[in-house]
């Protein structure tokens, strides 16, 4: 006689109610016509968790967890979904955990259930997600833990604008809470301005606008931070690009050779501190102070005035650029256009008989030049010429001998100053001074 074991598998499809068991029999017929009959009993306990899932999710970032739901029967089943909180007992209003209320699974099939999680603040949330068939009461479930970690960068904001022209951007945040929330703001970029705080009404969206007003060309990277004790931190990366500014309004001058004209260039200083600007001109016919000081800029900027003097050294048109720059306040450029006319006659200069008059004459050329002096009336006398250094003023002494024959009538004449053509540029240049000789009665 031999004994041999026979393996039976108990695979219940539903739980047994309290005090009840699954029952069955198994019969083994023997060769001698007899048989062995066994009674079978089984108890199906409640299911264990399919899985314990833990996920780390940055704050302010939505996340969807896929939970696989299986149907062990041959016909379709509809499962009602409940999300039971384990820790904490109740969800904070700043945290969202939700999914569909039902899921349908075909016979012997599987479906993924989407569990959506979003947290404004750091923290840990553990829940039990139960899928229950309402008719039979059969169910399956998961334990899911979400750890809300410090938020990364929500987005990168790009702004591009020419220097000294503002560009603005609006950031929108949502307040899911049933009460207003106050946000404080923070940005270390000097060219960015924004309100120190703003309020978002309950269960609505709010916004804050910041302004980028660059003073110097180039690219700057920075961060914009928003914070509330109820909803935590919001961080945005900033990529700010300042394009070179175009030229300011041109200044136009008109002066005769030997004279000058002064006009005022105006700029707006946006720097929040006192600034010393350096002034440079690339043409010696234009003159300006080497430095100019600017008071700290107000909200709309502070105007700065710079006097520019045009003293031409040759006939015709000349152009130049005035550059006003500071390491703090940035750079401004002003086109300068000068138009030089032929010298205007001057006088008359009155000279009493037997005396002299001193007529000032400036060498406006950038080099030492020999000038010739002539008079057209022999009653007047003058030295035939003089060599005058660059940009220096020389006094031309003109004498009047008086009338001959006893006449007391005034004598008129002209003093003409000339120079070599090479000194005066492409044109022959002459300066005329009218003379009036007076003989006292």
MILOMI-199262 format. One line per 8 residues: their letters; for each residue x, y, z of N, C-alpha, C. Coordinates in steps of 0.1 Angstrom, whole numbers. Atoms other than C-alpha are relative to their C-alpha. Example, Ala and Ser with C-alpha at 12.3 -4.5 7.8 and 13.67 -1.06 7.14 Angstrom:
as> 9/-12/0/123/-45/78/9/12/0 | -9/-11/0/137/-11/71/-8/11/8 $
% end
This chain:
xxxxxxxx> 9/-12/0/0/0/0/9/12/0 | -8/-12/1/13/34/-10/-9/13/2 | 7/-13/-1/3/70/-1/7/10/-9 | -6/-10/8/8/99/-24/-9/13/1 | 7/-13/-2/-1/136/-20/-6/5/-13 | 7/-6/11/-25/154/-43/-2/15/3 | 0/-15/-2/-22/192/-46/-13/6/-4 | 12/-8/4/-53/213/-45/3/15/2 $
xxxxxxxx> -2/-15/0/-52/251/-52/-14/7/3 | 12/-8/-4/-77/274/-35/2/14/-5 | -1/-13/6/-82/306/-55/-14/7/0 | 13/-6/-2/-112/324/-42/-2/13/-9 | 3/-12/9/-129/350/-65/-8/10/8 | 7/-10/-9/-148/366/-36/3/-3/15 | -2/2/-14/-144/371/1/-11/-8/7 | 10/7/-7/-162/349/26/-6/9/11 $
xxxxxxxx> 6/-9/-10/-187/366/49/4/-6/14 | -4/4/-13/-181/365/86/-8/-12/5 | 7/12/-5/-189/330/101/-3/-10/-12 | 3/9/11/-191/314/66/13/-3/-7 | -12/5/7/-167/294/45/-4/-5/-14 | 2/7/13/-163/282/9/1/-15/3 | -1/15/-2/-171/245/8/0/-7/-13 | 0/8/12/-166/217/-17/4/-14/3 $
xxxxxxxx> -4/14/-2/-158/180/-21/9/-5/-11 | -8/6/10/-133/159/-40/-1/-15/2 | 2/15/-1/-138/121/-48/11/-6/-8 | -10/8/7/-111/96/-57/-5/-14/-1 | 4/14/1/-125/63/-71/12/-9/0 | -11/9/-1/-103/33/-63/-3/-12/-9 | 2/11/9/-97/2/-85/-9/-11/5 | 8/10/-6/-114/-21/-61/-15/3/1 $
xxxxxxxx> 14/-4/-1/-147/-3/-66/-3/9/11 | 3/-9/-11/-145/18/-35/6/14/-4 | -5/-14/3/-135/55/-33/3/7/13 | -3/-9/-11/-123/83/-11/-6/13/-3 | 7/-13/1/-144/114/-5/5/9/11 | -5/-11/-10/-130/146/11/-9/12/-1 | 7/-13/0/-149/176/22/11/11/1 | -10/-11/1/-131/209/14/-7/13/6 $
xxxxxxxx> 5/-12/-5/-135/242/33/11/11/-2 | -10/-11/1/-118/276/26/-6/13/5 | 3/-13/-5/-118/310/41/8/11/-8 | -6/-11/8/-112/341/18/0/13/8 | -2/-12/-8/-98/370/39/0/12/-9 | 0/-12/8/-100/406/28/14/2/-7 | -13/-1/8/-73/415/1/10/9/7 | -10/-9/-4/-40/430/9/3/11/-10 $
xxxxxxxx> -3/-11/10/-27/462/-7/7/-5/-12 | -7/4/12/-17/457/-43/14/5/0 | -13/-6/-1/12/480/-37/1/12/9 | -2/-13/-8/26/507/-14/9/9/-9 | -7/-9/10/37/535/-37/4/13/7 | -4/-13/-5/58/565/-27/6/8/-11 | -5/-9/11/65/594/-50/4/14/6 | -5/-14/-3/85/627/-46/-4/9/-11 $
xxxxxxxx> 5/-10/10/68/656/-64/4/14/4 | -3/-14/-3/81/692/-65/-13/8/2 | 12/-8/-2/56/717/-52/-2/8/-13 | 4/-8/11/37/737/-78/1/-8/-13 | -1/8/12/41/708/-103/-11/-11/1 | 10/10/0/12/686/-112/6/-14/-3 | -5/14/3/17/648/-112/-12/-10/0 | 10/11/2/-4/618/-123/6/-13/2 $
xxxxxxxx> -5/14/-3/1/584/-108/-10/-10/-6 | 9/10/6/-13/554/-128/-1/-12/9 | 2/11/-8/-28/527/-107/-8/-11/-8 | 5/10/9/-35/494/-125/-11/-7/8 | 12/7/-6/-70/479/-117/-3/-12/-9 | 2/12/7/-76/443/-126/-14/-6/3 | 13/7/-2/-109/423/-132/3/-15/-1 | -3/14/-1/-106/387/-121/-12/-9/-5 $
xxxxxxxx> 12/7/5/-141/378/-135/0/1/-15 | 2/1/14/-151/369/-170/-9/11/-6 | 9/-10/5/-177/396/-172/5/14/5 | -5/-13/-4/-171/434/-170/-4/4/14 | 4/-5/-13/-171/451/-136/3/15/1 | -2/-14/-3/-175/487/-125/4/2/14 | -5/-2/-14/-156/498/-95/-2/15/4 | 1/-14/-6/-164/528/-74/13/3/7 $
xxxxxxxx> -13/-4/-5/-133/547/-64/-2/9/12 | 0/-9/-12/-128/562/-29/14/2/4 | -14/-4/-5/-97/581/-17/-1/3/15 | 1/-2/-14/-94/577/20/14/5/5 | -12/-6/-5/-69/599/38/6/-8/12 | -6/7/-11/-44/581/61/8/10/8 | -8/-10/-7/-21/610/70/2/12/-10 | 8/-4/-12/-31/637/76/-14/-4/-2 $
xxxxxxxx> 14/5/1/-67/630/84/-8/8/-11 | 7/-8/10/-79/658/61/11/8/-8 | -9/-7/9/-63/674/31/0/15/3 | 0/-15/0/-51/710/34/-5/5/-13 | 6/-6/12/-68/733/10/11/3/-11 | -11/-3/9/-34/740/-6/4/-13/-8 | -4/13/6/-32/703/-17/-12/-6/-7 | 11/6/8/-53/686/-44/4/-15/-3 $
xxxxxxxx> -2/14/3/-57/648/-47/-13/-5/-5 | 13/4/6/-84/636/-71/2/-9/-12 | 1/9/12/-95/612/-98/-14/-2/-3 | 14/3/3/-126/598/-114/-7/-8/11 | 8/7/-11/-154/584/-92/-1/-15/-4 | 2/14/5/-157/552/-113/10/-4/-10 | -9/6/11/-136/529/-135/-6/-13/-5 | 5/12/5/-149/502/-158/11/-9/-6 $
xxxxxxxx> -10/10/4/-128/471/-164/-6/-12/-7 | 6/12/7/-136/444/-191/4/-13/7 | -2/13/-6/-137/408/-181/14/-5/-2 | -14/5/-1/-103/393/-172/10/10/-6 | -9/-11/6/-88/427/-183/6/9/11 | -6/-10/-9/-69/456/-168/-2/14/-5 | 1/-14/4/-73/494/-168/9/8/9 | -8/-10/-9/-51/523/-155/-9/11/5 $
xxxxxxxx> 8/-11/-6/-67/547/-131/10/12/3 | -8/-12/-1/-53/583/-131/-3/7/13 | 1/-7/-13/-47/597/-96/9/13/-1 | -7/-13/3/-38/634/-99/3/7/14 | -5/-6/-13/-17/652/-72/6/14/-3 | -6/-13/1/-8/689/-68/1/6/14 | -2/-6/-14/6/706/-37/7/14/-2 | -6/-13/0/14/743/-32/11/1/10 $
xxxxxxxx> -10/0/-10/34/737/-1/7/-13/2 | -7/13/-3/60/711/11/-8/-7/11 | 7/8/-10/46/682/31/-1/-14/-6 | 2/14/4/37/645/30/-15/-4/1 | 14/4/0/3/630/21/0/-15/-3 | 2/14/3/-6/593/24/-15/-3/0 | 14/3/1/-39/579/12/-2/-14/-4 | 4/14/4/-57/546/6/-10/2/-12 $
xxxxxxxx> 8/-1/12/-72/543/-29/-7/-13/-2 | 8/12/0/-100/517/-29/-9/-1/-12 | 9/3/12/-117/502/-60/-10/-11/4 | 10/10/-5/-150/485/-49/-11/-2/-9 | 11/4/8/-176/466/-68/-12/1/9 | 11/-3/-10/-209/479/-52/-9/-12/2 | 10/11/-1/-230/448/-59/6/-11/9 | -6/11/-8/-206/421/-45/8/5/12 $
xxxxxxxx> -8/-4/-11/-186/443/-22/14/-3/-1 | -14/4/1/-154/429/-35/8/13/-4 | -8/-12/2/-125/454/-36/15/-3/-1 | -15/1/0/-88/460/-42/5/15/3 | -4/-13/-4/-67/489/-30/15/2/-1 | -15/-4/-1/-33/508/-30/2/9/11 | -4/-11/-9/-15/528/-4/10/9/-8 | -8/-9/8/0/559/-21/4/11/9 $
xxxxxxxx> -6/-11/-8/23/584/-4/7/10/-10 | -6/-10/8/32/617/-21/8/9/10 | -8/-10/-7/61/638/-7/2/12/-8 | -2/-13/7/59/674/-18/13/6/4 | -14/-5/-3/95/686/-21/0/15/-4 | -1/-14/4/107/722/-25/-1/2/-15 | 3/-2/14/96/736/-58/13/4/-8 | -10/-5/9/120/740/-87/-5/13/-7 $
xxxxxxxx> 4/-12/7/117/768/-112/-13/-3/-8 | 12/3/6/82/771/-124/1/3/-15 | -2/-3/14/91/787/-157/12/10/-2 | -10/-10/4/117/808/-175/-6/12/-8 | 7/-11/7/106/843/-185/11/8/-8 | -10/-7/9/124/860/-214/-6/14/-4 | 4/-13/3/123/898/-219/11/7/-8 | -10/-7/8/141/918/-246/-5/15/-3 $
xxxxxxxx> 3/-14/2/141/956/-249/12/9/-2 | -11/-9/1/163/985/-260/3/6/13 | -4/-7/-13/183/1003/-233/-9/12/2 | 8/-12/-5/162/1029/-214/-14/-1/-5 | 14/2/4/129/1015/-228/-5/-12/8 | 4/10/-10/109/995/-203/-8/-11/-8 | 8/12/4/94/960/-209/-6/-6/12 | 7/5/-12/68/945/-186/-5/-14/-3 $
xxxxxxxx> 6/14/1/55/910/-179/-9/-2/12 | 10/3/-11/26/898/-158/1/-15/4 | 0/13/-5/29/867/-136/-13/-3/7 | 13/4/-5/-4/849/-127/2/-11/10 | 0/11/-10/-8/828/-95/-15/-3/4 | 14/4/-4/-39/808/-83/0/-2/15 | 3/2/-15/-53/809/-48/-12/-10/1 | 11/10/-1/-73/777/-42/-7/1/14 $
xxxxxxxx> 5/-1/-14/-80/787/-5/-13/8/1 | 12/-8/-3/-112/801/9/2/13/7 | -3/-13/-6/-95/832/21/11/7/-9 | -11/-7/8/-73/860/5/14/-4/5 | -14/3/-3/-36/854/4/9/11/-4 | -10/-11/3/-8/880/5/13/-6/-4 | -13/5/5/23/873/-15/10/12/1 | -11/-10/0/56/891/-9/9/-3/-13 $
xxxxxxxx> -8/2/12/80/896/-39/14/2/3 | -14/-2/-2/117/894/-43/7/-1/-13 | -8/1/12/141/901/-72/13/9/2 | -13/-6/-3/178/910/-69/5/8/-12 | -5/-7/12/182/924/-105/-4/15/2 | 2/-14/-2/187/961/-102/-9/7/-10 | 8/-6/11/169/969/-135/-14/-5/0 | 14/5/-1/137/951/-124/-6/7/12 $
xxxxxxxx> 8/-6/-10/111/969/-104/-14/-7/1 | 13/6/-2/79/954/-89/-5/4/14 | 5/-3/-13/55/960/-60/5/-10/11 | -5/9/-11/67/946/-26/-9/-11/3 | 10/11/-3/35/926/-22/-13/2/-7 | 13/-1/7/1/919/-37/-9/-11/6 | 10/9/-6/-31/901/-26/-8/-7/-11 | 8/8/9/-49/873/-44/-13/-4/8 $
xxxxxxxx> 12/3/-7/-86/870/-35/-2/-15/1 | 3/14/-3/-101/837/-22/-5/-7/-13 | 5/9/11/-105/809/-48/0/7/-13 | -1/-7/13/-94/830/-77/15/2/-4 | -13/-3/5/-64/841/-98/4/14/3 | -6/-14/-2/-42/871/-90/12/1/-9 | -11/-3/8/-14/887/-109/9/11/6 | -9/-11/-3/16/909/-104/9/3/-12 $
xxxxxxxx> -8/-4/12/34/929/-131/13/6/4 | -13/-6/-2/71/936/-131/5/7/-12 | -5/-8/11/90/961/-152/15/-1/-1 | -15/1/3/125/957/-168/4/12/-8 | -5/-12/7/142/990/-176/16/0/1 | -15/1/0/179/983/-185/7/13/-3 | -8/-12/2/205/1010/-184/13/-2/-9 | -11/4/8/233/991/-202/-3/-12/-9 $
xxxxxxxx> 3/11/9/233/968/-232/7/-13/5 | -6/13/-4/239/931/-226/-11/-9/5 | 10/10/-5/222/900/-212/2/-3/15 | -1/3/-15/214/894/-175/-9/-11/3 | 8/11/-6/201/863/-157/-3/3/14 | 4/-2/-13/182/865/-125/-12/-9/4 | 12/7/-5/153/852/-104/-10/9/6 | 12/-7/-6/119/864/-94/-6/-10/9 $
xxxxxxxx> 6/9/-10/105/850/-62/-13/6/6 | 13/-4/-7/69/851/-48/-1/-10/12 | 2/9/-12/61/838/-13/-12/4/8 | 11/-2/-10/31/834/9/1/-12/10 | -1/10/-10/30/815/42/-10/-11/-2 | 11/10/3/-2/797/30/3/-9/-12 | -2/7/13/9/787/-5/15/-2/-4 | -14/3/2/47/786/-2/7/9/-11 $
xxxxxxxx> -9/-8/9/74/797/-28/-4/-3/-14 | 0/1/15/71/804/-65/12/7/-5 | -13/-5/6/104/808/-84/-1/0/-15 | 0/-2/14/108/821/-119/14/4/-4 | -13/-4/6/141/823/-139/-2/11/-9 | 1/-12/9/146/856/-157/12/0/-10 | -10/-2/11/166/859/-190/-3/14/-6 | 3/-14/3/168/897/-196/11/4/-10 $
xxxxxxxx> -10/-5/10/184/911/-228/-3/14/-3 | 1/-15/3/190/948/-233/8/2/-13 | -6/-3/13/197/959/-269/6/14/1 | -6/-14/0/219/989/-276/-10/10/-4 | 9/-11/3/200/1022/-276/3/7/-13 | -3/-8/12/196/1042/-308/5/14/5 | -5/-13/-3/210/1077/-310/-12/9/5 | 9/-10/-5/193/1106/-292/-3/10/-11 $
xxxxxxxx> 3/-10/11/178/1136/-311/12/8/-4 | -12/-7/5/204/1152/-333/-1/15/3 | -1/-15/-2/216/1188/-326/6/6/-13 | -5/-7/12/220/1211/-356/5/14/3 | -6/-13/-3/243/1241/-355/2/8/-13 | -4/-9/12/249/1271/-379/7/12/6 | -8/-11/-4/277/1295/-374/10/4/-11 | -10/-4/10/300/1316/-395/14/-2/5 $
xxxxxxxx> -14/2/-3/337/1310/-396/5/11/9 | -5/-10/-10/353/1327/-366/-10/3/11 | 10/-2/-11/321/1327/-345/-4/-14/6 | 4/13/-6/304/1299/-324/-14/1/4 | 14/1/-4/270/1287/-314/-1/-11/11 | 2/10/-11/260/1268/-282/-15/-5/0 | 13/6/-2/231/1244/-279/1/-10/11 | 1/9/-12/219/1221/-251/-5/-14/-4 $
xxxxxxxx> 4/14/2/217/1183/-253/-7/-4/13 | 8/5/-12/191/1167/-229/0/-15/0 | 2/14/-2/192/1132/-216/-7/-3/13 | 7/4/-12/172/1113/-190/8/-10/8 | -8/9/-9/191/1097/-161/-10/-9/8 | 9/9/-8/173/1066/-148/6/-7/11 | -7/6/-11/199/1055/-124/-5/5/14 | 6/-3/-13/187/1054/-88/10/7/9 $
xxxxxxxx> -10/-6/-8/220/1069/-76/6/12/-7 | -7/-11/7/241/1100/-83/10/-5/-9 | -9/5/11/261/1095/-115/8/11/-5 | -8/-10/8/290/1113/-131/3/-6/-14 | -1/4/14/289/1110/-169/13/6/-6 | -11/-5/8/320/1113/-191/-5/4/-14 | 4/-5/12/315/1134/-222/11/1/-10 | -11/0/10/335/1129/-254/-6/4/-14 $
xxxxxxxx> 4/-3/14/332/1144/-290/11/-4/-9 | -10/5/10/350/1129/-320/3/11/-11 | -3/-10/9/354/1163/-338/4/12/8 | -5/-11/-8/375/1192/-326/-8/13/-2 | 8/-13/2/350/1218/-340/-11/1/11 | 11/0/-10/326/1208/-312/7/-1/14 | -7/0/-13/334/1214/-275/-11/-2/11 | 9/4/-11/318/1201/-243/8/-2/13 $
xxxxxxxx> -7/3/-13/327/1198/-206/3/-15/1 | -5/14/-1/346/1166/-198/-10/-9/8 | 9/8/-9/321/1155/-171/-12/8/3 | 13/-6/-5/285/1162/-160/-6/-9/11 | 6/7/-11/268/1152/-128/-15/-1/-1 | 15/2/1/233/1138/-126/-5/-5/13 | 6/4/-12/211/1136/-96/-7/-14/-1 | 7/13/1/195/1102/-87/-13/1/-7 $
xxxxxxxx> 12/0/8/167/1093/-111/-12/-2/8 | 13/3/-6/131/1096/-100/-7/-11/-7 | 8/11/6/103/1072/-111/1/1/-15 | -1/-2/14/103/1087/-146/13/4/-5 | -14/-4/4/140/1096/-147/2/15/3 | -4/-14/-2/158/1129/-141/7/6/-12 | -6/-6/12/167/1153/-169/13/6/3 | -13/-5/-2/203/1162/-174/3/9/-13 $
xxxxxxxx> -2/-9/11/214/1192/-196/15/1/-2 | -14/-1/4/248/1193/-215/1/11/-11 | -3/-10/10/260/1224/-233/10/-4/-10 | -9/4/11/276/1218/-267/3/13/-8 | -3/-12/8/295/1246/-285/6/-4/-13 | -6/2/13/302/1246/-322/8/12/-4 | -9/-10/5/332/1266/-333/7/-5/-12 | -5/6/12/339/1257/-369/14/5/-4 $
xxxxxxxx> -13/-4/5/374/1257/-384/1/-1/-15 | 0/1/15/364/1252/-421/-14/2/-4 | 13/-2/5/336/1261/-443/-7/-13/-4 | 8/12/4/308/1236/-452/-6/-7/12 | 6/8/-10/292/1209/-432/9/-9/7 | -8/10/-8/308/1188/-404/-9/-7/9 | 8/9/-9/294/1159/-384/9/-5/11 | -7/6/-11/303/1145/-351/-10/-8/9 $
xxxxxxxx> 9/7/-9/290/1123/-323/5/3/14 | -3/-3/-14/288/1133/-287/-4/-13/8 | 2/12/-8/291/1102/-264/0/4/15 | 1/-3/-14/279/1106/-228/-1/-14/7 | 0/14/-5/287/1074/-207/4/0/15 | -3/2/-14/289/1061/-172/-2/-15/2 | 1/14/-3/295/1026/-158/-13/-4/7 | 13/2/-7/263/1030/-138/-12/4/-8 $
xxxxxxxx> 12/-5/7/240/1051/-159/-1/-4/-15 | 1/4/14/248/1036/-193/6/10/-10 | -6/-8/10/257/1053/-226/-11/7/-9 | 9/-8/9/240/1080/-247/8/6/-11 | -7/-6/12/250/1092/-282/-9/10/-6 | 7/-11/6/240/1125/-298/7/3/-13 | -6/-4/12/246/1131/-335/0/16/0 | -2/-14/1/259/1166/-341/3/4/-15 $
xxxxxxxx> -1/-4/14/256/1184/-374/2/15/0 | -4/-15/1/274/1218/-380/1/5/-14 | 0/-6/14/270/1241/-410/8/13/2 | -8/-12/-1/298/1267/-413/-2/9/-12 | 2/-10/11/291/1299/-433/12/9/-1 | -11/-9/2/315/1324/-447/-1/11/11 | 0/-10/-11/326/1350/-421/-9/13/-3 | 8/-12/2/302/1379/-417/8/13/3 $
xxxxxxxx> -7/-12/-3/315/1415/-419/-3/5/14 | 3/-6/-14/319/1432/-385/3/15/0 | -3/-14/-1/320/1468/-374/-13/8/-3 | -13/-7/1/322/1496/-380/6/2/13 | -8/-3/-12/350/1501/-355/3/15/-1 | -3/-15/0/353/1539/-347/14/3/6 | -14/-4/-4/388/1554/-346/1/15/0 | -2/-14/0/395/1589/-336/13/4/-7 $
xxxxxxxx> -12/-5/7/420/1609/-356/12/0/9 | -12/0/-8/455/1604/-344/1/-11/10 | 0/11/-9/447/1573/-324/-2/-13/-6 | 2/13/5/443/1536/-328/-12/-7/6 | 10/9/-6/417/1509/-322/5/-15/-1 | -5/14/-2/423/1473/-311/-12/-9/-5 | 11/9/5/402/1447/-331/4/-14/3 | -3/14/-3/402/1412/-317/-2/-10/-12 $
xxxxxxxx> 1/10/11/408/1384/-342/6/-13/5 | -4/13/-5/410/1347/-334/3/-9/-11 | -3/11/9/428/1320/-353/-8/-12/3 | 9/12/-3/401/1294/-355/5/-13/-5 | -5/12/6/423/1269/-373/8/-8/11 | -6/9/-10/438/1239/-354/16/0/-1 | -15/-1/2/474/1250/-364/4/15/-1 | -6/-14/2/496/1281/-364/-1/5/-14 $
xxxxxxxx> 3/-5/14/487/1303/-394/5/14/-1 | -4/-14/3/501/1334/-410/-11/7/-7 | 11/-8/6/475/1360/-417/5/13/-6 | -3/-13/6/477/1391/-439/-10/10/3 | 10/-11/-3/461/1424/-429/2/11/-11 | 0/-11/9/452/1451/-455/-11/9/2 | 10/-10/-1/432/1483/-455/-2/6/-14 | 3/-6/13/415/1499/-485/0/15/-1 $
xxxxxxxx> 0/-15/-1/419/1535/-474/13/4/7 | -14/-4/-5/453/1551/-469/-1/8/12 | 1/-8/-12/439/1572/-441/2/-10/12 | -2/10/-11/441/1540/-420/13/-8/-2 | -12/7/1/472/1521/-412/-1/-13/8 | 0/13/-8/478/1485/-400/13/-8/-4 | -11/8/2/506/1461/-397/-3/-10/-11 | 3/8/12/510/1440/-429/-5/-15/3 $
xxxxxxxx> 3/14/-3/505/1406/-411/4/-5/13 | -4/6/-13/509/1383/-381/-2/-15/-1 | 2/14/-1/515/1347/-374/-6/-3/14 | 7/2/-12/490/1335/-348/-1/-15/3 | 1/14/-4/490/1303/-329/-14/-5/0 | 13/6/1/461/1278/-331/-9/4/11 | 11/-3/-10/429/1289/-313/3/12/9 | -4/-11/-8/446/1320/-300/-6/13/-6 $
xxxxxxxx> 6/-13/4/431/1356/-302/11/10/0 | -10/-10/2/453/1384/-315/-7/13/-2 | 6/-13/2/446/1421/-313/7/7/-12 | -5/-7/11/450/1439/-346/-1/15/2 | 0/-14/-3/460/1475/-341/-1/8/-13 | 3/-8/12/445/1499/-367/1/15/4 | -1/-14/-3/455/1536/-368/-7/8/-10 | 6/-9/9/437/1566/-383/7/13/2 $
xxxxxxxx> -8/-12/0/458/1596/-393/-9/13/1 | 9/-12/0/428/1620/-396/-2/5/-15 | 3/-6/13/414/1640/-425/11/10/-5 | -8/-10/6/435/1661/-448/-8/11/-6 | 7/-12/6/425/1696/-461/-10/6/10 | 9/-6/-9/406/1704/-429/-14/-5/1 | 13/5/0/375/1683/-436/-3/-8/13 | 3/8/-12/357/1669/-406/-9/-12/-3 $
xxxxxxxx> 9/11/4/336/1643/-425/7/-13/4 | -5/13/-3/340/1607/-413/6/-7/-12 | -7/8/11/363/1585/-433/-4/-15/2 | 4/14/0/351/1549/-441/11/-8/-7 | -9/9/5/373/1520/-448/-2/-15/4 | 1/14/-4/378/1482/-445/13/-6/3 | -12/8/-3/403/1460/-429/-4/-14/-4 | 2/13/5/406/1427/-447/11/-9/5 $
xxxxxxxx> -9/9/-5/422/1397/-431/-1/-13/-9 | 0/12/9/433/1368/-454/10/-10/5 | -10/10/-4/453/1336/-450/2/-9/-13 | -2/8/11/468/1311/-474/-11/-10/-2 | 11/9/3/444/1288/-491/2/-13/7 | -3/13/-7/461/1258/-475/-5/0/14 | 4/-1/-14/452/1271/-441/-15/0/1 | 14/-1/0/416/1278/-449/-8/-11/-6 $
xxxxxxxx> 7/12/5/408/1245/-464/-2/2/-15 | 3/0/14/392/1242/-499/-3/14/-6 | 5/-13/5/380/1278/-501/10/11/5 | -7/-12/-5/397/1312/-499/-9/7/10 | 7/-6/-11/386/1328/-467/5/14/3 | -3/-14/-4/385/1365/-458/-9/5/11 | 8/-6/-11/374/1384/-428/0/15/-2 | 1/-15/3/361/1420/-432/-4/7/12 $
xxxxxxxx> 4/-8/-12/360/1446/-405/-1/15/-5 | 3/-14/4/344/1480/-413/7/10/10 | -7/-10/-8/363/1511/-401/-6/13/-2 | 5/-14/1/351/1546/-394/9/9/7 | -9/-10/-6/376/1574/-389/-7/13/3 | 7/-12/-5/363/1604/-369/11/11/3 | -8/-11/-4/380/1638/-368/-8/10/8 | 8/-9/-8/368/1659/-339/0/14/-5 $
x> 1/-14/5/356/1694/-347/6/10/9 $
% end
